Amino acid sequence: MDPEGDVPTFSPEPPALVGGREPWPWLTSDVAGVPARIRERQEDFRVHEIPRERPEGRGEHILFQVEKRGIPTHQLVSALARELGVDRRAFGVAGRKDARAVTTQWLSVEGVSEDRIRRVTLPGVRILEMGRHPRKLHVGALLGNRFELRLRGVDPAHLRRIMKVLPSLEIRGVPNYFGPQRFGSRGDSAVVGRALLRSDWEGALRTLAGDPQDQDTPLIHRARAAFDAGRYGEAAELWPPAFREPRLVNRLRAEGKRSEEAVRAVGRRMLDLYRSAYQSWLFNALLSVRIEEIDHLHPGDLALRHADGALVEIAHPAHHNEGVSGGRLSPTGPLFGPRMRRPSGEVQRLEEGILAWAGVRAGEFARRRGNRRMGLRRPLRFGLGEAAVSSGTDAHGPYVELRFRLDPGCYATAVLREVVKGE
């Protein structure tokens, strides 16, 4: 498409909102998917943090590198704090790493000697190296991550498909969709967010605690059915303790509380997550329309300059061809809200069309107090570097290994999505 031309139009019939499980289109749809088994064991998913800072040999902090297996970063910090007898706020991290993986990352801690860190003995944790440093680590203080992912059950004849997909993603970028984890285990967090946007408290409550579906376990299905039947006390007892929110709203309804009171009791943080899920769903819808445009700019676009995170207003796309092709500039899409910068021209009309398609009325994102903090721009793509593929056999059988580098905050699952094209 002519980069100076109009952006695509968007005028389908609005589908039912079901959360994060829509079959959003792939950038590499011309290449068939590669059926594979992913993460059969922790060692099949390795992540190596690329640090921005290394120990300087001086200062009040200890900068140390750990390898962890099967532990999320927040639990690692809590365990280290208990082991070392310090407040967890004394720790700093540059990134938060996956639990279902073998990962290396850097942490900092103040007020602890190197000897005490060397003596740490925690299951699934190894201290690799350390040194003194003058500053605490903060989230984002890393250059990126390297991934080594072993896929099992891959037909050797399909290797050439992977070898087509990865170079294409290196050249054009990886679609920056929000993944299924953003939308909850049932994929319906965005449905709750949509109800909150409209102050539809009864609808939000019904999605949180009712509406049983075939995918629910038998116990959860019974709990949701009890809610729909108005047996709130029974439903509260049926929900396992780990499901705090539905247990809470059922108890409150059993006490005669109104729907709004019950939903608000879930807490602002959770309600913000639900609203954010709906923002994310709308972003995915926009990206699905511009999927072939993630490496093109149009007049009116707001482009992200990756080097410093600045937004650049695009009047003449041809002036920025080198930056786009080099991966230094990318078009952005909307995380709708009152704080979001709006594009202009045809790009603005496209984004307004997304809202109309979804049935969002003008001003709904700004109308309620809980929505006023919302609104950002998000790049439609992210870069993929140092991509390679190989095959081999280990103690668990044959595998295909993908290796690549991503910038901070980018997800390897988005790359796998383009390769596998399935669950």
C-alpha positions as CSV (number, residue, x, y, z in Angstrom):
1,M,0.0,0.0,0.0
2,D,1.2,3.5,-0.7
3,P,2.5,4.8,2.6
4,E,1.2,8.3,1.7
5,G,-2.3,6.8,1.1
6,D,-5.3,6.3,3.3
7,V,-5.3,3.8,6.2
8,P,-7.6,0.8,6.0
9,T,-11.3,1.3,6.8
10,F,-13.0,-0.8,9.5
11,S,-16.7,-1.5,9.3
12,P,-17.6,-5.1,10.2
13,E,-20.6,-6.1,12.2
14,P,-19.7,-5.9,15.9
15,P,-19.1,-9.4,17.3
16,A,-20.0,-10.5,20.8
17,L,-17.3,-9.5,23.2
18,V,-15.7,-12.6,24.6
19,G,-12.4,-11.4,25.8
20,G,-9.0,-12.4,24.6
21,R,-9.7,-15.5,22.6
22,E,-10.6,-13.9,19.3
23,P,-8.6,-15.3,16.3
24,W,-6.7,-12.0,15.7
25,P,-5.0,-12.3,12.3
26,W,-1.3,-13.1,12.0
27,L,1.3,-11.0,10.2
28,T,2.7,-14.2,8.6
29,S,-0.6,-15.7,7.6
30,D,0.9,-16.8,4.3
31,V,2.9,-19.4,6.2
32,A,1.1,-22.3,7.7
33,G,1.4,-22.9,11.4
34,V,3.8,-25.4,13.0
35,P,2.0,-27.6,15.6
36,A,4.2,-28.0,18.6
37,R,4.2,-28.7,22.3
38,I,5.6,-25.8,24.3
39,R,6.9,-25.6,27.9
40,E,6.7,-29.3,28.6
41,R,9.3,-28.6,31.3
42,Q,10.9,-25.5,32.7
43,E,14.1,-26.1,30.9
44,D,12.3,-25.8,27.6
45,F,11.8,-22.0,28.2
46,R,15.0,-20.1,29.1
47,V,15.3,-16.4,29.5
48,H,18.6,-14.5,30.0
49,E,18.3,-10.9,31.1
50,I,20.7,-8.5,29.3
51,P,21.8,-6.0,32.0
52,R,22.2,-2.3,31.5
53,E,24.4,-2.0,34.5
54,R,27.2,-4.2,35.8
55,P,28.8,-4.1,39.3
56,E,31.1,-1.1,39.6
57,G,33.0,-2.5,42.6
58,R,32.0,0.3,45.0
59,G,28.9,1.5,46.8
60,E,26.3,0.5,49.4
61,H,24.4,-1.9,47.3
62,I,25.2,-5.5,46.1
63,L,24.4,-6.2,42.5
64,F,24.0,-9.9,42.0
65,Q,22.8,-12.3,39.3
66,V,20.6,-15.3,40.0
67,E,19.4,-18.3,38.1
68,K,15.9,-19.3,39.2
69,R,13.6,-22.2,38.2
70,G,9.9,-22.1,38.5
71,I,9.7,-19.0,40.8
72,P,8.1,-15.7,39.9
73,T,10.3,-12.7,40.6
74,H,8.1,-11.3,43.4
75,Q,8.3,-14.6,45.3
76,L,12.1,-14.7,44.8
77,V,12.4,-11.3,46.4
78,S,10.2,-12.3,49.3
79,A,12.2,-15.5,49.9
80,L,15.5,-13.7,49.7
81,A,14.3,-11.0,52.2
82,R,13.3,-13.8,54.7
83,E,16.6,-15.6,54.1
84,L,18.8,-12.5,54.5
85,G,16.6,-10.9,57.3
86,V,16.0,-7.6,55.5
87,D,13.0,-5.7,54.3
88,R,11.9,-6.7,50.8
89,R,12.0,-2.9,49.9
90,A,15.8,-3.1,50.2
91,F,15.8,-5.0,46.9
92,G,15.7,-3.7,43.4
93,V,15.0,-5.6,40.1
94,A,15.3,-4.5,36.5
95,G,12.7,-7.0,35.2
96,R,10.1,-9.4,36.3
97,K,10.7,-12.9,34.9
98,D,8.3,-15.8,34.1
99,A,7.8,-18.5,36.7
100,R,7.4,-21.3,34.3
101,A,10.9,-21.1,33.0
102,V,14.6,-21.2,33.8
103,T,15.7,-17.5,34.0
104,T,18.7,-15.4,34.9
105,Q,18.3,-11.9,36.1
106,W,20.0,-9.2,38.2
107,L,18.9,-7.9,41.5
108,S,20.3,-5.4,44.0
109,V,20.1,-5.3,47.8
110,E,21.3,-2.7,50.3
111,G,22.7,-3.5,53.8
112,V,23.8,-7.1,53.2
113,S,27.4,-8.4,52.7
114,E,28.5,-10.4,49.7
115,D,29.3,-13.4,52.1
116,R,25.7,-13.6,53.3
117,I,24.4,-13.6,49.7
118,R,26.8,-16.4,48.8
119,R,25.5,-18.5,51.7
120,V,21.9,-18.3,50.4
121,T,20.3,-21.7,49.9
122,L,16.9,-21.6,48.3
123,P,15.3,-24.3,46.2
124,G,15.5,-23.6,42.6
125,V,17.9,-20.6,43.1
126,R,21.6,-20.2,42.2
127,I,23.7,-17.1,42.8
128,L,25.9,-16.7,39.7
129,E,28.0,-13.5,40.3
130,M,27.9,-10.3,42.3
131,G,29.7,-7.1,43.2
132,R,29.3,-3.8,44.9
133,H,27.3,-1.0,43.2
134,P,26.4,2.6,44.0
135,R,22.8,2.4,42.9
136,K,19.6,0.4,43.5
137,L,18.2,-1.3,40.4
138,H,14.9,-0.1,39.1
139,V,12.4,-1.7,36.8
140,G,13.3,-1.2,33.2
141,A,17.1,-0.9,33.8
142,L,17.9,-3.6,31.3
143,L,18.8,-3.8,27.6
144,G,16.5,-6.7,26.8
145,N,16.2,-10.5,27.1
146,R,17.6,-13.4,25.2
147,F,15.3,-16.4,24.8
148,E,16.0,-20.1,24.1
149,L,12.8,-22.0,23.5
150,R,12.6,-25.7,22.9
151,L,9.5,-26.9,20.9
152,R,8.6,-30.6,21.1
153,G,6.7,-32.7,18.7
154,V,7.6,-30.6,15.6
155,D,7.5,-32.4,12.3
156,P,11.0,-32.0,10.8
157,A,9.4,-31.1,7.4
158,H,7.9,-28.0,9.1
159,L,11.4,-26.5,9.9
160,R,11.3,-24.5,6.7
161,R,8.1,-22.8,7.8
162,I,9.8,-21.5,10.9
163,M,12.8,-20.4,8.7
164,K,10.3,-18.3,6.7
165,V,8.5,-16.8,9.7
166,L,11.5,-15.6,11.8
167,P,13.2,-13.6,9.0
168,S,9.9,-11.9,8.1
169,L,9.4,-10.9,11.8
170,E,13.0,-9.6,12.0
171,I,12.3,-7.4,8.9
172,R,8.8,-6.2,9.7
173,G,8.5,-6.6,13.4
174,V,6.3,-8.7,15.7
175,P,2.6,-7.8,16.1
176,N,2.2,-6.3,19.6
177,Y,-1.0,-8.0,20.5
178,F,-2.0,-8.4,24.1
179,G,-1.9,-12.1,24.8
180,P,-4.5,-14.3,26.4
181,Q,-3.0,-13.9,29.9
182,R,-4.3,-10.3,29.8
183,F,-7.8,-11.5,29.6
184,G,-8.0,-14.0,32.4
185,S,-8.3,-17.8,32.5
186,R,-11.9,-17.7,31.0
187,G,-10.9,-14.9,28.6
188,D,-13.7,-12.6,30.0
189,S,-11.8,-9.9,32.0
190,A,-12.5,-7.5,29.1
191,V,-16.2,-8.3,29.4
192,V,-16.1,-7.1,33.1
193,G,-14.1,-4.0,32.0
194,R,-16.8,-3.2,29.4
195,A,-19.5,-3.4,32.0
196,L,-17.5,-1.2,34.4
197,L,-17.0,1.4,31.6
198,R,-20.8,1.6,31.4
199,S,-21.4,1.4,35.2
200,D,-23.3,-1.8,34.5
201,W,-22.7,-3.2,38.0
202,E,-25.1,-6.1,37.6
203,G,-23.4,-7.1,34.3
204,A,-20.0,-6.9,35.9
205,L,-21.2,-9.0,38.8
206,R,-22.8,-11.6,36.6
207,T,-19.5,-12.1,34.7
208,L,-17.4,-12.2,37.8
209,A,-19.5,-14.7,39.7
210,G,-22.1,-16.2,37.4
211,D,-22.6,-17.2,33.8
212,P,-21.4,-20.9,34.0
213,Q,-19.7,-22.2,30.8
214,D,-18.6,-25.6,29.6
215,Q,-14.9,-24.7,30.1
216,D,-15.5,-24.3,33.9
217,T,-14.5,-27.1,36.2
218,P,-17.5,-28.9,37.7
219,L,-17.1,-27.1,41.1
220,I,-16.8,-23.7,39.5
221,H,-19.7,-24.5,37.2
222,R,-21.8,-25.3,40.3
223,A,-20.7,-22.1,42.1
224,R,-21.6,-19.9,39.1
225,A,-24.9,-21.7,38.7
226,A,-25.7,-21.1,42.3
227,F,-25.0,-17.4,41.9
228,D,-27.3,-17.2,38.9
229,A,-30.0,-18.9,40.9
230,G,-29.7,-16.3,43.7
231,R,-28.2,-18.8,46.2
232,Y,-25.3,-16.4,47.1
233,G,-24.4,-18.0,50.5
234,E,-24.1,-21.5,48.8
235,A,-22.1,-20.0,46.0
236,A,-19.7,-18.3,48.4
237,E,-19.0,-21.6,50.1
238,L,-18.5,-23.5,46.8
239,W,-15.8,-21.1,45.5
240,P,-12.3,-22.3,46.5
241,P,-10.5,-19.9,48.8
242,A,-8.0,-18.9,46.1
243,F,-10.9,-17.2,44.2
244,R,-11.1,-14.2,46.5
245,E,-13.3,-11.9,44.3
246,P,-16.2,-14.2,43.5
247,R,-16.3,-15.4,47.1
248,L,-16.4,-11.9,48.4
249,V,-19.1,-10.6,46.1
250,N,-21.3,-13.6,46.9
251,R,-21.0,-13.0,50.6
252,L,-21.9,-9.4,50.1
253,R,-24.9,-10.2,48.0
254,A,-26.0,-12.8,50.7
255,E,-25.9,-9.9,53.1
256,G,-28.2,-7.9,50.9
257,K,-25.6,-5.5,49.4
258,R,-26.4,-3.8,46.1
259,S,-24.5,-4.9,43.0
260,E,-22.4,-1.7,42.9
261,E,-21.3,-2.1,46.5
262,A,-20.4,-5.8,45.9
263,V,-18.4,-4.9,42.8
264,R,-16.6,-2.0,44.4
265,A,-15.5,-4.2,47.3
266,V,-13.3,-6.1,44.9
267,G,-10.9,-3.1,45.2
268,R,-9.6,-0.4,42.9
269,R,-6.6,-2.3,41.8
270,M,-8.7,-5.3,40.5
271,L,-11.2,-3.0,38.9
272,D,-8.4,-1.1,37.1
273,L,-7.1,-4.4,35.8
274,Y,-10.6,-5.2,34.3
275,R,-10.8,-1.8,32.7
276,S,-7.3,-2.3,31.3
277,A,-8.3,-5.6,29.8
278,Y,-11.1,-3.9,27.9
279,Q,-8.6,-1.2,26.7
280,S,-6.3,-4.1,25.6
281,W,-9.1,-5.8,23.7
282,L,-9.9,-2.6,21.8
283,F,-6.2,-2.2,21.0
284,N,-6.1,-5.7,19.6
285,A,-9.1,-4.9,17.4
286,L,-7.3,-1.9,16.0
287,L,-4.1,-3.9,15.4
288,S,-6.0,-6.6,13.6
289,V,-7.2,-4.0,11.1
290,R,-3.7,-2.5,10.7
291,I,-1.9,-5.9,10.8
292,E,-0.4,-5.3,7.3
293,E,0.5,-1.7,8.2
294,I,2.7,-2.3,11.3
295,D,5.7,-1.2,9.2
296,H,4.0,1.6,7.4
297,L,3.1,5.2,8.5
298,H,0.3,7.3,7.3
299,P,-0.4,11.1,7.6
300,G,-1.9,11.7,11.0
301,D,-0.1,8.8,12.7
302,L,1.6,9.2,16.1
303,A,4.8,7.1,15.7
304,L,6.9,5.9,18.7
305,R,10.6,6.7,18.5
306,H,12.0,3.6,20.2
307,A,15.2,5.2,21.3
308,D,13.6,7.6,23.8
309,G,9.9,6.7,23.8
310,A,8.8,10.0,22.3
311,L,5.8,10.3,20.1
312,V,6.4,11.8,16.6
313,E,3.5,13.4,14.7
314,I,3.6,12.2,11.1
315,A,2.8,14.7,8.4
316,H,4.8,13.2,5.5
317,P,5.4,9.5,5.9
318,A,8.0,9.4,3.1
319,H,10.3,11.6,5.3
320,H,10.5,8.7,7.8
321,N,11.0,5.7,5.6
322,E,14.5,5.1,6.8
323,G,13.5,5.2,10.5
324,V,10.6,2.8,9.9
325,S,12.5,0.3,7.9
326,G,15.3,0.4,10.4
327,G,13.0,-0.3,13.3
328,R,13.6,3.0,15.0
329,L,10.0,4.3,14.4
330,S,6.7,2.4,14.7
331,P,3.1,3.4,14.3
332,T,1.1,3.3,17.5
333,G,-2.4,2.3,18.4
334,P,-4.8,3.5,21.1
335,L,-5.2,2.5,24.7
336,F,-8.3,4.6,24.9
337,G,-8.8,7.0,27.8
338,P,-8.7,10.8,28.6
339,R,-4.9,10.9,28.9
340,M,-4.3,9.4,25.4
341,R,-2.9,11.6,22.6
342,R,-5.1,11.4,19.6
343,P,-3.9,11.1,16.0
344,S,-5.3,13.2,13.2
345,G,-6.8,12.8,9.8
346,E,-7.7,9.3,8.5
347,V,-5.9,7.6,11.4
348,Q,-8.1,9.4,13.9
349,R,-11.2,8.5,11.9
350,L,-10.1,4.8,11.9
351,E,-9.7,4.8,15.7
352,E,-13.0,6.5,16.2
353,G,-14.5,3.8,14.0
354,I,-13.1,1.2,16.3
355,L,-15.0,2.7,19.2
356,A,-18.2,3.0,17.1
357,W,-17.8,-0.7,16.0
358,A,-17.5,-1.7,19.7
359,G,-20.5,0.3,20.7
360,V,-18.5,2.8,22.9
361,R,-20.2,6.1,23.1
362,A,-18.2,9.4,23.0
363,G,-16.9,10.3,26.4
364,E,-17.5,7.0,28.1
365,F,-13.8,6.5,29.0
366,A,-13.8,9.9,30.8
367,R,-17.2,9.8,32.4
368,R,-16.4,7.8,35.5
369,R,-13.8,8.6,38.1
370,G,-12.1,5.2,37.8
371,N,-11.6,5.8,34.1
372,R,-9.8,9.2,34.3
373,R,-6.3,7.7,34.8
374,M,-6.6,5.8,31.5
375,G,-5.1,6.5,28.1
376,L,-1.8,5.8,26.4
377,R,-0.3,5.0,23.0
378,R,1.2,1.5,22.3
379,P,3.4,0.6,19.3
380,L,1.8,-1.8,16.8
381,R,5.0,-3.8,16.6
382,F,8.2,-4.6,18.5
383,G,11.6,-5.7,17.2
384,L,13.0,-9.2,16.9
385,G,16.8,-9.7,16.8
386,E,19.4,-12.4,16.6
387,A,16.8,-14.9,15.5
388,A,18.0,-18.5,14.8
389,V,16.5,-22.0,14.7
390,S,18.1,-25.4,15.2
391,S,17.1,-28.9,15.9
392,G,18.5,-31.5,18.3
393,T,17.8,-34.3,20.7
394,D,18.2,-34.3,24.5
395,A,17.2,-36.8,27.3
396,H,13.6,-35.9,26.7
397,G,13.6,-36.5,22.9
398,P,13.9,-34.4,19.8
399,Y,13.3,-30.7,19.8
400,V,13.4,-27.6,17.7
401,E,15.1,-24.6,19.4
402,L,14.3,-21.0,18.7
403,R,16.7,-18.3,19.8
404,F,16.1,-14.6,19.7
405,R,16.5,-11.3,21.5
406,L,13.7,-8.9,22.5
407,D,13.6,-5.5,24.0
408,P,12.4,-5.0,27.6
409,G,8.7,-5.6,28.1
410,C,8.2,-7.7,24.9
411,Y,6.8,-11.2,25.1
412,A,8.2,-14.3,23.5
413,T,4.7,-15.7,23.3
414,A,3.9,-13.2,20.6
415,V,6.7,-14.7,18.5
416,L,5.5,-18.2,19.2
417,R,2.0,-17.2,18.2
418,E,3.2,-16.4,14.7
419,V,5.1,-19.7,14.5
420,V,2.6,-22.0,15.9
421,K,-0.7,-20.3,14.9
422,G,-2.7,-22.2,17.4
423,E,-3.2,-23.0,21.0
